[in-house]
Amino acid sequence: MDERDTLLTSILSGLVGFILPNGYAFLADLRSSPGRNPEEPDTEKVIRGSRDGFTENIIVNTALVRRRLKTEDLRFEMHSTTVNGKTDVAITYMKGAASEEHLSLIRKRLDEIKHDGLTMTDKSLEEFLFKQRFHPMPFVRFTERPDITAAYLLEGHIAVIVDTSPSVILVPITLFDHLQHAEEYRQSPFTGTFVRWIRLFGALISMVLLPFWYLVATHQQYLPVMLNYIGPNDPGSVPLIVQLLMADIGIEVLRMAAIHTPNPMSTAMGLVAAIVIGQVAIDVGLFTGEVILYVAVSAIFTFAIPSFELSLTTKVFRVFILVLTGILGAPGFFLGIVLLVYYLASLKPMGVPYLWPLLPFFPAAMRRVIIRYPMTLDAPRPFITDSPNRDRLS
């Protein structure tokens, strides 16, 4: 190489530089960066399957992907971003499967980054690449599993690996990519389909259960006689809508407290919060028993969402629909759902409809969202990847 700045940056990154008398130089990568061994990520555990996961070392991460895809079509494009941090970023894709238009967009936006450093690594890079701004929905899928990354690469998606981050960015994605889990493909197609149905149902219920229960609890005329047991007999002195908001936000506070509590104390803290505080709150009349029940059920369904980013967004939308229902009643409930669907349908990160294949509707692709087909029934690469070669067998 004959570029002084490139040589200096490489040496500062830990490489060994050899300067020749003729003014040229070459580099030797003899780095041994401190880090941990690959281990199963806590957020994407499976009953059966590999136990390795990405680490904070980009060299290790690329090797984990290469171990699963031993083909000359696998490409790693190295880039250096930011002024002071000079963070290494690898654009990973399968040549002939990934869209050149999508690759050009990512390269262009990487070159446009003018910042001193990516301190939050992959999350900071996401905001620069996809202009998320204040959109609550995640525009990318994060994964710490090499097997998931390899599966997405074969489908024509693009992975962005950032040095010092154990998470890999996968693009382009849709809402339904956040609702799939590796466990579905570790079971038989029938069992995997059943698990997927439960997960899709749970994601829907986690968002609408509390607003719908509040609606029918405060408007008993909407209920048939056989369901007249729904709703508290004594709502208490605190308005029901306030109880629901306090309990729902309180569970989120408990979740954050559990994250920041040392492991030996987290179990005790959870028991105290769930049993002592919850029971005393009911006894003193702050909450009714049904409020605690439905808030807890809603929280459990939220935890079943594989994507942590989507689960947080679901809580935000749940509060939004609940507030509209509390203000406007039944019109507010349905207005909230309509506004949510309209917002999701309007999103097109990287030019890909966020609700595909539901909106626009692709029947064949939607069947594969609902049903986990056998591996022997191969399918073309997803339409959203804009792959130049959609046939996966060629």
C-alpha positions as CSV (number, residue, x, y, z in Angstrom):
1,M,0.0,0.0,0.0
2,D,1.1,3.5,-0.5
3,E,-1.4,5.5,1.5
4,R,0.0,6.9,4.6
5,D,-3.3,7.4,6.4
6,T,-4.4,3.9,5.7
7,L,-1.1,2.6,7.1
8,L,-1.3,4.7,10.2
9,T,-4.9,3.6,10.9
10,S,-4.0,-0.1,10.5
11,I,-1.1,0.2,12.9
12,L,-3.4,2.0,15.4
13,S,-5.8,-0.9,15.0
14,G,-3.2,-3.4,16.1
15,L,-1.7,-4.6,12.8
16,V,2.0,-4.9,12.3
17,G,3.4,-2.7,9.5
18,F,6.5,-3.3,7.5
19,I,8.0,-0.3,5.6
20,L,10.2,-1.1,2.6
21,P,13.1,1.0,1.4
22,N,11.3,1.9,-1.8
23,G,8.6,3.6,0.2
24,Y,6.0,0.9,0.0
25,A,4.6,-1.0,3.0
26,F,2.7,-4.2,3.8
27,L,0.7,-5.2,6.8
28,A,0.5,-8.4,8.9
29,D,-2.6,-9.1,11.0
30,L,-1.1,-10.6,14.2
31,R,-3.7,-9.3,16.5
32,S,-5.0,-11.2,19.5
33,S,-7.8,-9.0,20.8
34,P,-9.2,-9.7,24.3
35,G,-12.6,-11.2,24.3
36,R,-14.9,-14.1,25.3
37,N,-15.5,-17.4,23.6
38,P,-18.5,-18.0,21.5
39,E,-21.5,-19.0,23.7
40,E,-25.2,-19.3,23.3
41,P,-26.9,-15.9,23.5
42,D,-29.3,-15.3,26.3
43,T,-32.0,-13.7,24.2
44,E,-32.2,-16.4,21.5
45,K,-31.9,-19.7,23.3
46,V,-33.2,-23.0,21.8
47,I,-33.9,-26.4,23.2
48,R,-32.0,-28.1,20.4
49,G,-29.4,-26.6,18.2
50,S,-25.9,-25.1,18.3
51,R,-24.7,-23.3,21.4
52,D,-22.3,-20.9,19.8
53,G,-23.0,-17.2,19.3
54,F,-21.4,-14.1,18.1
55,T,-18.8,-12.3,20.2
56,E,-17.4,-8.8,20.2
57,N,-14.6,-9.8,17.8
58,I,-15.4,-9.2,14.1
59,I,-12.8,-11.8,13.0
60,V,-14.5,-14.5,15.1
61,N,-17.9,-13.5,13.9
62,T,-16.9,-13.8,10.2
63,A,-15.4,-17.2,10.9
64,L,-18.6,-18.4,12.6
65,V,-20.5,-17.5,9.4
66,R,-17.9,-18.9,7.1
67,R,-18.0,-22.2,9.0
68,R,-21.6,-22.6,8.0
69,L,-21.3,-21.4,4.4
70,K,-18.2,-22.9,2.8
71,T,-18.7,-21.3,-0.6
72,E,-16.8,-18.9,-2.8
73,D,-20.0,-16.9,-3.2
74,L,-19.9,-15.7,0.4
75,R,-18.5,-12.2,0.5
76,F,-17.2,-10.0,3.4
77,E,-16.6,-6.3,2.4
78,M,-14.6,-4.5,5.0
79,H,-15.2,-0.8,5.6
80,S,-13.9,1.6,8.2
81,T,-16.3,4.2,9.5
82,T,-16.2,7.4,11.6
83,V,-13.4,9.8,12.1
84,N,-11.9,8.9,15.5
85,G,-13.4,5.5,16.2
86,K,-12.6,4.1,12.7
87,T,-14.9,1.1,13.5
88,D,-14.5,-1.9,11.3
89,V,-17.7,-2.9,9.5
90,A,-18.2,-6.0,7.3
91,I,-21.0,-6.1,4.7
92,T,-21.8,-9.8,4.4
93,Y,-23.7,-11.3,1.5
94,M,-24.0,-14.1,-1.0
95,K,-22.9,-13.1,-4.4
96,G,-25.7,-13.8,-6.9
97,A,-28.3,-13.9,-4.2
98,A,-28.2,-10.4,-2.6
99,S,-29.6,-7.4,-4.5
100,E,-27.0,-5.1,-5.9
101,E,-29.4,-2.1,-5.4
102,H,-29.5,-2.9,-1.7
103,L,-25.8,-3.4,-1.5
104,S,-25.2,-0.1,-3.2
105,L,-27.5,1.7,-0.8
106,I,-25.6,0.3,2.3
107,R,-22.2,1.2,0.8
108,K,-23.4,4.7,-0.1
109,R,-24.7,5.4,3.4
110,L,-21.6,3.9,5.1
111,D,-19.5,6.3,3.1
112,E,-21.8,9.2,4.1
113,I,-21.3,8.7,7.8
114,K,-19.5,11.7,9.2
115,H,-19.2,11.2,12.9
116,D,-16.5,10.9,15.6
117,G,-17.4,7.4,16.6
118,L,-20.0,4.6,16.9
119,T,-20.0,4.2,20.7
120,M,-23.2,2.1,20.6
121,T,-21.8,0.1,17.6
122,D,-24.6,-1.7,15.8
123,K,-27.4,0.4,17.2
124,S,-25.7,3.6,16.3
125,L,-24.9,2.2,12.8
126,E,-28.6,1.3,12.3
127,E,-29.7,4.9,12.9
128,F,-27.1,6.2,10.4
129,L,-27.9,3.6,7.7
130,F,-31.7,3.5,7.8
131,K,-32.6,7.0,9.1
132,Q,-34.9,5.7,11.8
133,R,-35.3,9.0,13.7
134,F,-38.3,8.7,16.0
135,H,-40.0,5.7,14.4
136,P,-40.7,3.2,17.2
137,M,-40.6,0.1,14.9
138,P,-37.2,-1.6,14.4
139,F,-36.1,-1.3,10.8
140,V,-33.5,-4.2,11.1
141,R,-33.4,-7.5,12.8
142,F,-30.6,-8.1,15.3
143,T,-29.4,-11.6,15.9
144,E,-26.5,-13.1,17.9
145,R,-26.9,-16.6,16.3
146,P,-24.6,-17.5,13.3
147,D,-27.1,-20.2,12.1
148,I,-29.9,-17.5,11.7
149,T,-27.4,-15.2,9.9
150,A,-26.4,-18.0,7.5
151,A,-30.1,-18.8,6.8
152,Y,-30.9,-15.2,6.0
153,L,-27.8,-14.9,3.7
154,L,-29.0,-17.9,1.7
155,E,-32.3,-16.2,1.3
156,G,-30.6,-13.1,-0.3
157,H,-30.6,-10.9,2.8
158,I,-27.6,-8.8,3.8
159,A,-25.8,-9.0,7.1
160,V,-23.8,-6.1,8.6
161,I,-21.2,-7.2,11.2
162,V,-19.8,-4.4,13.4
163,D,-16.6,-4.9,15.4
164,T,-17.0,-4.9,19.2
165,S,-20.7,-5.9,18.9
166,P,-22.1,-9.4,19.5
167,S,-25.2,-8.6,17.4
168,V,-25.4,-8.7,13.6
169,I,-27.8,-6.5,11.6
170,L,-30.0,-8.3,9.0
171,V,-31.7,-6.4,6.2
172,P,-34.0,-6.0,4.5
173,I,-36.7,-7.4,6.9
174,T,-40.4,-7.1,7.5
175,L,-42.6,-7.3,10.6
176,F,-42.9,-11.1,10.3
177,D,-39.2,-11.6,10.4
178,H,-39.3,-10.3,14.0
179,L,-41.9,-13.0,14.9
180,Q,-39.9,-16.0,13.8
181,H,-37.6,-18.0,16.0
182,A,-35.0,-20.7,15.4
183,E,-36.8,-23.2,17.6
184,E,-39.5,-23.5,14.9
185,Y,-37.0,-25.0,12.6
186,R,-35.5,-27.3,15.3
187,Q,-38.9,-29.2,15.5
188,S,-41.0,-31.1,13.0
189,P,-42.9,-29.0,10.5
190,F,-46.2,-29.8,12.3
191,T,-44.9,-28.9,15.7
192,G,-43.0,-25.9,14.3
193,T,-46.2,-24.6,12.7
194,F,-48.1,-25.0,16.0
195,V,-45.4,-23.1,17.9
196,R,-45.5,-20.4,15.3
197,W,-49.3,-20.0,15.6
198,I,-49.0,-19.7,19.3
199,R,-46.3,-17.0,18.9
200,L,-48.3,-15.0,16.4
201,F,-51.4,-15.3,18.5
202,G,-49.5,-14.2,21.6
203,A,-48.0,-11.2,19.9
204,L,-51.5,-10.0,18.8
205,I,-53.1,-10.7,22.2
206,S,-50.3,-8.9,24.1
207,M,-51.2,-5.7,22.3
208,V,-55.0,-5.7,22.3
209,L,-55.8,-7.7,25.5
210,L,-55.7,-4.8,28.0
211,P,-57.5,-2.2,25.8
212,F,-60.2,-4.8,24.8
213,W,-60.7,-5.9,28.5
214,Y,-61.0,-2.3,29.6
215,L,-63.6,-1.7,26.8
216,V,-65.8,-4.6,27.8
217,A,-65.3,-4.1,31.5
218,T,-66.6,-0.5,31.3
219,H,-69.3,-1.2,28.7
220,Q,-71.0,-4.3,29.9
221,Q,-73.7,-3.9,27.2
222,Y,-71.3,-5.2,24.7
223,L,-71.0,-8.6,26.4
224,P,-73.3,-11.6,26.0
225,V,-74.9,-13.1,29.1
226,M,-72.5,-16.0,29.3
227,L,-69.5,-13.5,29.6
228,N,-71.0,-11.2,32.2
229,Y,-68.4,-12.3,34.7
230,I,-65.8,-10.1,32.9
231,G,-65.1,-6.9,34.7
232,P,-64.6,-6.2,38.4
233,N,-67.6,-6.2,40.7
234,D,-66.0,-3.4,42.7
235,P,-63.7,-1.2,40.5
236,G,-62.4,0.6,43.6
237,S,-61.8,4.3,44.1
238,V,-59.0,4.5,41.5
239,P,-60.3,4.8,37.9
240,L,-59.9,1.5,36.0
241,I,-57.9,3.2,33.2
242,V,-55.4,4.6,35.8
243,Q,-55.1,1.1,37.4
244,L,-54.2,-0.5,34.1
245,L,-51.7,2.2,33.2
246,M,-50.0,2.1,36.6
247,A,-49.8,-1.8,36.6
248,D,-48.6,-2.0,33.0
249,I,-45.9,0.6,33.5
250,G,-45.1,-0.9,36.9
251,I,-44.3,-4.3,35.3
252,E,-42.0,-2.5,32.9
253,V,-40.2,-0.8,35.8
254,L,-39.8,-4.2,37.5
255,R,-38.3,-5.6,34.3
256,M,-35.7,-2.8,34.2
257,A,-35.0,-3.3,37.9
258,A,-34.4,-7.1,37.3
259,I,-31.9,-6.3,34.5
260,H,-29.9,-3.9,36.8
261,T,-30.1,-6.2,39.9
262,P,-27.2,-8.6,40.5
263,N,-28.1,-12.2,39.7
264,P,-28.1,-13.5,43.3
265,M,-30.6,-10.8,44.2
266,S,-32.9,-10.8,41.1
267,T,-34.9,-13.8,42.1
268,A,-35.6,-12.4,45.6
269,M,-36.5,-9.0,44.1
270,G,-39.0,-10.7,41.7
271,L,-40.7,-12.6,44.4
272,V,-41.0,-9.6,46.6
273,A,-42.4,-7.5,43.8
274,A,-44.8,-10.1,42.4
275,I,-46.2,-11.5,45.7
276,V,-45.8,-8.9,48.4
277,I,-46.3,-5.6,46.5
278,G,-49.0,-7.1,44.2
279,Q,-51.0,-8.6,47.1
280,V,-50.7,-5.6,49.3
281,A,-51.8,-3.3,46.4
282,I,-55.0,-5.4,46.0
283,D,-55.7,-5.5,49.8
284,V,-55.4,-1.7,50.2
285,G,-57.7,-1.1,47.2
286,L,-55.1,0.4,44.8
287,F,-55.7,-2.4,42.2
288,T,-58.4,-4.9,41.7
289,G,-57.6,-8.5,41.2
290,E,-58.7,-8.6,37.6
291,V,-56.4,-5.8,36.7
292,I,-53.4,-7.6,38.0
293,L,-54.5,-10.8,36.3
294,Y,-54.9,-9.3,32.8
295,V,-51.8,-7.1,33.1
296,A,-49.7,-10.2,34.0
297,V,-51.2,-12.3,31.2
298,S,-50.5,-9.5,28.7
299,A,-46.9,-9.2,30.0
300,I,-46.4,-13.0,29.6
301,F,-47.6,-12.8,26.0
302,T,-45.2,-9.9,25.4
303,F,-42.2,-12.0,26.6
304,A,-43.1,-14.6,24.0
305,I,-42.1,-12.2,21.2
306,P,-38.6,-13.3,20.0
307,S,-37.4,-9.8,19.1
308,F,-36.7,-7.7,22.2
309,E,-37.0,-4.5,20.1
310,L,-40.5,-5.5,18.9
311,S,-41.6,-6.4,22.3
312,L,-40.8,-3.0,23.6
313,T,-42.6,-1.4,20.7
314,T,-45.6,-3.6,21.4
315,K,-45.8,-2.2,24.9
316,V,-45.8,1.4,23.5
317,F,-48.6,0.6,21.0
318,R,-50.6,-1.2,23.8
319,V,-50.5,2.0,26.0
320,F,-51.5,4.1,22.9
321,I,-54.6,2.0,22.1
322,L,-55.5,1.8,25.8
323,V,-55.4,5.6,26.2
324,L,-57.5,6.1,23.1
325,T,-60.0,3.5,24.4
326,G,-60.1,5.3,27.8
327,I,-60.8,8.6,26.1
328,L,-63.2,7.6,23.2
329,G,-64.5,4.2,24.3
330,A,-65.2,1.7,21.5
331,P,-64.5,4.2,18.7
332,G,-61.1,4.9,20.3
333,F,-60.2,1.2,20.4
334,F,-60.9,0.6,16.7
335,L,-59.4,4.0,15.8
336,G,-56.2,3.0,17.5
337,I,-56.0,-0.3,15.6
338,V,-56.7,1.4,12.3
339,L,-54.0,4.0,12.9
340,L,-51.5,1.3,13.9
341,V,-52.2,-0.7,10.7
342,Y,-52.0,2.5,8.6
343,Y,-48.7,3.4,10.2
344,L,-47.2,0.0,9.7
345,A,-48.4,-0.2,6.1
346,S,-46.8,3.2,5.3
347,L,-43.3,2.0,6.4
348,K,-40.9,1.0,3.7
349,P,-37.3,0.7,5.0
350,M,-34.9,0.1,2.1
351,G,-38.0,0.4,-0.2
352,V,-39.5,-2.8,1.3
353,P,-43.1,-2.8,2.5
354,Y,-43.0,-3.5,6.3
355,L,-46.1,-5.6,6.3
356,W,-45.2,-7.8,3.3
357,P,-46.5,-10.3,2.4
358,L,-49.8,-9.2,4.1
359,L,-49.8,-5.8,2.6
360,P,-49.3,-6.0,-0.4
361,F,-50.8,-9.4,-0.2
362,F,-48.8,-12.3,-1.6
363,P,-50.8,-15.5,-0.9
364,A,-47.9,-18.0,-1.5
365,A,-45.5,-16.0,0.7
366,M,-48.2,-15.5,3.4
367,R,-48.7,-19.2,3.6
368,R,-45.1,-19.6,4.4
369,V,-45.4,-17.0,7.2
370,I,-48.3,-18.9,8.8
371,I,-47.0,-22.5,8.1
372,R,-43.6,-23.9,8.7
373,Y,-43.1,-25.9,5.5
374,P,-40.8,-29.0,5.4
375,M,-37.2,-28.2,4.4
376,T,-37.6,-30.6,1.4
377,L,-40.2,-28.3,-0.1
378,D,-37.8,-25.6,-1.2
379,A,-39.1,-22.1,-2.0
380,P,-37.7,-19.2,-4.1
381,R,-35.9,-16.5,-2.3
382,P,-38.3,-13.9,-0.8
383,F,-39.5,-11.2,-3.1
384,I,-38.4,-8.4,-0.8
385,T,-34.7,-9.3,-1.2
386,D,-34.9,-8.4,-4.9
387,S,-32.5,-11.2,-5.6
388,P,-31.2,-11.4,-9.2
389,N,-31.5,-15.2,-8.8
390,R,-34.6,-16.3,-6.9
391,D,-34.0,-20.0,-7.5
392,R,-32.1,-21.3,-4.4
393,L,-31.2,-24.6,-6.0
394,S,-29.2,-23.3,-9.0
